Amino acid sequence: MHTVYSIHKGVVLMCGIAGRILSAPGNVGQDLVDLMDAQSHRGADSTGFAIYTIPRDEGYVLRGMGFDKEKIDTDLDDFKNLLTDHSASLKSEPSIVMDHNKHYCFKMEVTEPKDLRTWVVEADSLAQRMEIQSCGRSLEIIKDTGSAAEVAEKHNVREMVGTHGLGHARLATESSVLPNASHPFWARPFSDMAIVHNGQITDYYTWRDKLQRKGYRFLTENDSELIAIWVSDQMKAGMTMEQALKKSINSIDGIFTYMIAGPAGIGFAKDRFALKPLVVIDDNGDLAAATEEQAVRRVFKEECDVINHDGPSLTGLWGVGNRSFAA
């Protein structure tokens, strides 16, 4: 877990985050790239996107990363065997993206495992070689080293169609620039839940230990991964997302602004000190949120009212159409 800073025109900055909701399915990928490109000075070591595409009626879409492209055939064979062991299979051949780097990225569509969470636990046995980074009916997390423009070009993010999504820009100052340490993070093993976060959780290890004792697995030491699992665990216990967001403010110590997304839309929470900015333009359900005002104005080029969520202990929900945030 590391606090990450960037220096821009003499001002100390932290990570840049963004959220986007469309009033109807459309080019959400392009808008998220614009939002993150506008904040690239906050971190160009790695960039990531969580995009909610058109939901599938059955089966799941997986996004992830393998760490040695020379072993891709072995990785894929072992992965297919794990699917078979859980009464599932690939719907089509995986889509693979690789370049001069050692790692490769993949997208797969799979049929229904007998029990999704049990299968995710077993699939994580391969995580040292091949890591699932998102799983859902619609969620696709794309993250890699490089700026927003570079990651978008490599992974065709601009062409992605959907209803809503998140973005994150990171500058690593204390830790290595690793593609799997990029944001957003998936709330494993819960389908279709993702988070972006700006800040630092000071009781990270306390909460991680509690969640691990409940059986949750962490693949990084990033506090954003913890928040995603914490909120999802609260919802599993019966809370609504709104209740879980409010509880997080008094339960988790630190300075933070985070946005967490699910199939119904995006929620946000700000800590009691309100040190991390969040600005929003909401035009009748067509919404953009970001760390900086100039980013949301990249998407809304016409003059619009900007809402500055700059108070302490704030939470909120932004829905997609008529979808429900029910637990």
C-alpha positions in Angstrom: 0.0 0.0 0.0 1.5 3.3 -1.1 0.6 6.9 -1.2 1.1 8.2 -4.7 1.9 11.8 -5.6 2.5 13.8 -8.8 3.9 17.3 -9.1 2.1 19.5 -11.7 3.1 23.2 -12.0 4.5 23.2 -8.4 1.4 21.6 -6.9 1.4 18.2 -5.2 -1.3 16.0 -6.7 -2.6 12.5 -6.2 -4.3 10.1 -8.5 -7.0 11.2 -10.9 -10.3 9.4 -11.0 -13.4 9.7 -13.2 -16.9 8.3 -13.6 -19.3 8.4 -16.6 -23.0 7.5 -17.0 -24.8 7.7 -20.3 -28.6 8.2 -20.5 -28.6 5.5 -23.2 -26.0 3.0 -24.3 -23.3 4.7 -26.3 -19.6 5.4 -26.6 -18.8 5.4 -22.9 -15.2 4.2 -23.7 -14.4 7.3 -25.7 -15.8 9.6 -22.9 -13.7 7.8 -20.2 -10.6 8.1 -22.3 -11.3 11.9 -22.6 -11.9 12.2 -18.9 -8.6 10.4 -18.1 -6.6 12.1 -20.8 -7.5 15.4 -19.3 -6.1 14.3 -16.0 -3.0 12.5 -17.4 -0.7 14.9 -15.5 -1.9 13.2 -12.3 -0.3 10.0 -13.4 0.8 8.5 -16.7 2.6 5.4 -15.3 -0.5 3.4 -15.6 -4.2 3.9 -16.6 -7.3 1.8 -16.2 -10.9 1.7 -17.2 -13.9 -0.2 -15.8 -16.6 -0.3 -18.5 -20.1 -1.7 -18.2 -21.0 -3.0 -21.6 -24.4 -4.3 -22.6 -25.3 -6.9 -20.0 -25.4 -10.6 -21.0 -28.4 -12.7 -20.1 -26.2 -15.6 -19.1 -22.5 -16.4 -18.9 -19.7 -14.0 -17.9 -17.1 -11.8 -19.6 -13.6 -12.0 -18.1 -10.7 -9.6 -18.4 -7.2 -10.3 -17.1 -3.5 -10.5 -17.5 -0.9 -13.2 -17.9 2.6 -12.3 -16.7 4.8 -14.3 -19.2 3.7 -14.3 -22.8 6.2 -17.2 -23.5 3.9 -19.4 -21.4 0.6 -18.3 -22.8 -0.3 -21.8 -24.2 0.2 -23.5 -20.9 -1.7 -20.8 -19.1 -4.7 -21.1 -21.4 -4.7 -24.9 -21.2 -4.7 -24.8 -17.4 -7.4 -22.2 -17.4 -9.7 -24.2 -19.7 -9.2 -27.2 -17.5 -10.4 -25.2 -14.5 -13.5 -24.2 -16.4 -14.2 -27.8 -17.3 -13.8 -28.8 -13.6 -16.6 -26.4 -12.8 -19.0 -27.4 -15.6 -18.1 -24.3 -17.7 -16.3 -23.6 -20.9 -15.2 -20.9 -23.3 -17.9 -19.5 -25.6 -15.2 -18.6 -28.1 -11.5 -18.4 -28.5 -9.9 -15.8 -26.1 -8.9 -12.4 -27.4 -5.3 -11.7 -26.6 -3.4 -8.4 -26.6 0.4 -8.3 -26.3 3.3 -6.1 -27.3 7.0 -5.7 -26.5 6.2 -6.1 -22.7 6.5 -9.5 -21.0 2.8 -9.5 -19.9 -0.2 -10.1 -22.1 -3.9 -9.2 -21.6 -6.9 -11.3 -22.3 -10.6 -11.2 -22.7 -12.8 -14.3 -22.5 -16.4 -15.1 -22.6 -17.4 -18.2 -20.5 -20.5 -20.2 -19.8 -21.9 -20.4 -16.3 -19.7 -22.1 -13.7 -21.6 -24.3 -11.3 -20.8 -21.8 -8.5 -19.1 -18.6 -9.6 -17.4 -17.7 -6.3 -16.1 -21.2 -5.8 -14.7 -21.2 -9.3 -13.0 -17.8 -8.8 -11.2 -19.1 -5.7 -9.8 -22.0 -7.7 -9.0 -19.8 -10.7 -7.0 -17.6 -8.3 -4.7 -20.6 -7.8 -3.2 -19.6 -11.1 -2.9 -15.9 -10.1 0.9 -15.9 -10.0 0.9 -16.7 -13.7 -2.5 -15.6 -14.9 -4.8 -13.2 -13.1 -8.5 -12.5 -13.6 -9.0 -8.8 -13.1 -12.7 -8.5 -13.7 -15.7 -10.8 -14.0 -19.3 -9.9 -14.7 -22.3 -9.9 -17.0 -21.2 -6.6 -18.3 -18.1 -5.3 -16.4 -14.8 -5.2 -18.3 -11.7 -3.8 -16.5 -8.9 -2.8 -18.9 -5.7 -1.6 -17.3 -2.1 -1.4 -18.3 1.1 0.7 -18.1 1.1 3.9 -20.0 -1.0 7.1 -20.3 -4.8 7.1 -21.1 -4.1 7.6 -24.8 -1.6 4.8 -24.9 -3.7 2.3 -23.0 -6.8 3.3 -25.0 -4.9 2.7 -28.3 -3.5 -0.6 -27.3 -6.8 -2.0 -26.0 -9.3 -0.3 -28.3 -11.1 1.4 -25.4 -12.5 4.2 -27.5 -14.6 1.8 -29.4 -16.2 0.2 -26.3 -20.0 0.7 -26.1 -21.9 0.6 -22.8 -23.9 2.5 -20.2 -21.4 3.6 -17.5 -17.8 3.2 -16.2 -14.9 4.4 -14.2 -11.3 5.6 -14.9 -8.1 6.0 -13.0 -4.6 7.5 -13.6 -1.7 6.5 -11.4 1.8 7.7 -10.9 4.0 5.2 -8.9 6.6 6.9 -6.8 7.3 4.3 -4.1 6.3 1.1 -5.8 7.2 -0.6 -9.0 5.2 0.2 -12.2 3.4 -3.1 -12.5 0.4 -3.5 -14.9 -1.6 -5.5 -12.4 -1.1 -2.8 -9.7 -3.0 -0.4 -11.9 -6.6 0.6 -11.1 -9.6 0.1 -11.2 -9.9 -3.0 -9.0 -12.5 -5.7 -9.1 -14.3 -6.6 -5.9 -13.4 -10.3 -6.1 -15.2 -12.6 -6.1 -18.4 -10.5 -6.6 -19.4 -10.1 -10.2 -19.8 -6.6 -11.8 -18.3 -4.6 -8.9 -15.4 -2.2 -9.5 -13.8 0.8 -7.7 -11.5 3.7 -8.3 -10.0 5.6 -5.3 -8.0 8.7 -4.6 -6.4 8.8 -1.1 -5.0 6.5 1.5 -6.5 4.0 4.0 -4.6 4.1 7.3 -6.2 1.0 8.9 -5.7 -1.1 5.7 -4.0 -4.1 7.4 -6.6 -4.2 10.2 -9.5 -4.5 7.7 -7.6 -6.8 5.4 -6.9 -9.2 8.2 -10.6 -9.2 9.1 -11.7 -9.8 5.5 -9.2 -12.5 5.0 -10.5 -14.3 8.0 -13.9 -14.3 6.3 -12.3 -16.0 3.3 -11.6 -13.1 0.9 -8.4 -13.1 -1.1 -6.3 -10.1 -2.0 -4.0 -10.1 -5.0 -2.3 -6.8 -4.2 -1.5 -4.6 -1.2 -3.5 -1.7 -2.7 -6.1 -0.2 -0.4 -8.5 0.4 -3.3 -8.9 -3.4 -3.6 -9.8 -3.5 0.1 -12.5 -0.8 -0.2 -14.1 -2.7 -3.1 -14.3 -5.9 -1.2 -15.4 -4.2 2.1 -18.4 -2.5 0.4 -19.4 -5.6 -1.4 -19.2 -7.7 1.8 -21.5 -5.2 3.5 -24.0 -5.6 0.7 -23.7 -9.3 0.8 -24.7 -9.0 4.5 -27.9 -7.2 3.5 -27.0 -3.6 3.3 -27.9 -1.4 0.3 -25.1 0.3 -1.5 -26.2 3.6 0.0 -26.0 2.2 3.5 -22.6 0.6 2.9 -21.2 3.9 1.5 -22.4 5.8 4.6 -21.0 3.1 7.0 -17.6 3.2 5.2 -17.1 6.9 6.3 -17.1 6.1 10.0 -15.7 2.5 9.8 -12.7 3.0 7.5 -9.9 5.4 8.6 -8.0 7.6 6.2 -8.4 10.3 3.6 -10.3 9.2 0.5 -12.7 9.9 -2.2 -13.8 6.8 -4.0 -16.3 5.8 -6.6 -17.7 2.2 -6.7 -19.7 0.9 -9.6 -22.2 -1.9 -10.1 -24.7 -2.9 -12.7 -27.2 -0.2 -11.5 -24.8 2.7 -11.6 -22.1 4.5 -9.5 -21.8 5.4 -5.9 -19.3 7.7 -4.2 -18.0 8.4 -0.7 -15.8 11.1 0.8 -14.0 10.9 4.2 -14.6 13.1 7.2 -11.8 15.5 6.2 -12.9 16.1 2.6 -9.3 16.5 1.3 -9.8 14.8 -2.1 -11.9 16.7 -4.6 -14.8 15.5 -6.7 -16.7 17.5 -9.3 -19.8 16.5 -11.2 -21.9 17.6 -14.2 -25.3 15.9 -14.2 -27.6 16.7 -17.1 -30.7 14.7 -16.5 -28.9 11.4 -15.9 -26.1 12.1 -18.4 -23.3 12.4 -15.9 -19.6 12.9 -15.7 -17.5 13.0 -12.5 -13.8 13.6 -12.0 -11.1 14.9 -9.7 -10.8 18.1 -11.8 -13.4 20.4 -13.3 -11.5 20.7 -16.6 -11.9 17.0 -17.1 -15.7 16.9 -17.0 -15.8 20.0 -19.2 -13.9 17.9 -21.8 -17.0 15.8 -22.1 -19.6 18.5 -21.6 -18.5 21.1 -24.0 -21.6 23.2 -23.7 -21.9 25.5 -20.6 -23.2 23.4 -17.7 -23.5 23.8 -14.0 -20.7 22.1 -12.1 -21.4 20.5 -8.7 -18.4 20.6 -6.3 -18.7 17.8 -3.8 -16.2 19.4 -1.4 -17.9 18.8 2.0 -17.0 16.2 4.6 -18.6 12.8 5.0 -20.5 12.9 1.7 -22.1 10.0 -0.1 -24.3 9.7 -3.2 -25.7 7.3 -5.8 -26.0 8.0 -9.6 -28.3 5.5 -11.3 -28.4 4.2 -14.8 -31.9 4.7 -16.2 -34.4 2.8 -14.0 -32.0 0.2 -12.7 -32.2 -0.5 -8.9 -29.5 -0.3 -6.4 -31.2 -2.9 -4.2 -28.8 -5.3 -2.4 
